[in-house]
């Protein structure tokens, strides 16, 4: 998406805009954990918010789509005026024991099987799209289905027979076991005589649940980010016997689609590397677009330890991704707290609190291999009392990560030559020590009157420190080719508007 401000904002998630840097290192921005998010929970319709969506409504306020798990899984909705206080409103679409609920009647899908993990997106024409996973064991279905709506409440689908993407346990891929669906399909499989696709074609449609979809209005396409499963054996040293899928490695892939039904071939985009432990896996990738960047909230799954963190990853195009900061964007809870073992980010960053974002996540206090076996509030065989709850964090806009210079260190950042288009150059920075800057020409020579020693010292915390050299700003060099060198001591530089 284009920035609303004049000029271009430079972030430091990669070094593409930098000529040089010294004495600085990238760090996460400040994140405040807010605890339980005030998301509604009721005994008759327990809120399962792993893989859930929030949509900002055109008339104001927000709508959340999540799973109700009692009396068979189904998609439910909640509303909030401010993104903080949530309420469930009966919809008169689905009743449980004669009582109206806030569940959606998804074109009769619930009557045929189990529906879970709704991803809700609006396109450029204000049409609503929902992708969710449909399970119908007696038919051998475990697949992604698409529904459409004009208001986000009344949904219609083409039914699960229309193949979009497939889980390895779907009948088209074998349905015997995790690894069976990755390597071969047998004629002895339960639904072998009901397959409609050859195995080679079905393999190209493989994915896993925990997927994310967003709409790119500039190109008019949907982007899909999901898990690609790789089979592993003992020779790889990656088998985790106590995991729920011990012989797979979860990596990430992407696809594109113009209509949300037919998707491009898979492209693998993120795999563990030499800097990761052998049992590192990636559980999901939720993507937010801001100032031309793809900001990824990635599920960092340390499979041996059975813990999940939200790691930020960065890309300019959605294909080439960088992981400069490994580990959690915010810390999980201490022993006994709700999010001791896992924090799963919701599918999108939609809750806009003016100067900051609010992110919802699902906190879990039991290891991954126990989460899918133990209802909330029940005691596991290992003595854990399982707790699952929707939590929230908040953080300033534009401050996903920044370059920090520690006390007594003089850090420096030099930009590559650029055409100066903003009214004046400003920086988003939290400076406890000193920040000064110098304008240079494209040959690296200081511009007279704009040398480092003439720059007014910047201190304090502001998203827009305007750089000044005496009574002048950089305005006179607007639409000219220049460059900029910044020095910073004891502070964090988040971005530069130039």
Secondary structure as UniProt FT lines:
FT   STRAND          9..10
FT   TURN            16..17
FT   STRAND          18..22
FT   STRAND          25..28
FT   STRAND          31..36
FT   HELIX           43..45
FT   STRAND          47..56
FT   TURN            58..59
FT   STRAND          62..68
FT   TURN            70..71
FT   STRAND          74..80
FT   STRAND          95..96
FT   TURN            97..98
FT   STRAND          99..100
FT   TURN            107..108
FT   HELIX           109..111
FT   STRAND          114..122
FT   TURN            124..125
FT   STRAND          128..136
FT   HELIX           137..139
FT   STRAND          141..149
FT   STRAND          155..157
FT   TURN            160..161
FT   STRAND          166..167
FT   TURN            168..169
FT   HELIX           171..173
FT   TURN            178..179
FT   HELIX           180..183
FT   TURN            187..188
FT   TURN            190..191
FT   HELIX           192..194
FT   HELIX           199..204
FT   STRAND          206..207
FT   STRAND          212..216
FT   TURN            217..220
FT   STRAND          221..231
FT   HELIX           234..236
FT   TURN            241..242
FT   TURN            244..247
FT   STRAND          248..257
FT   STRAND          267..270
FT   TURN            274..275
FT   TURN            278..279
FT   STRAND          280..290
FT   TURN            291..292
FT   STRAND          293..302
FT   TURN            303..306
FT   STRAND          307..315
FT   STRAND          321..322
FT   TURN            335..336
FT   TURN            338..339
FT   STRAND          342..345
FT   STRAND          351..352
FT   STRAND          356..364
FT   HELIX           368..371
FT   TURN            372..373
FT   TURN            376..377
FT   TURN            381..382
FT   STRAND          388..396
FT   TURN            397..398
FT   STRAND          401..415
FT   STRAND          418..419
FT   STRAND          426..440
FT   TURN            442..443
FT   TURN            448..449
FT   HELIX           452..454
FT   STRAND          458..466
FT   TURN            470..471
FT   HELIX           474..477
FT   TURN            478..479
FT   STRAND          481..497
//
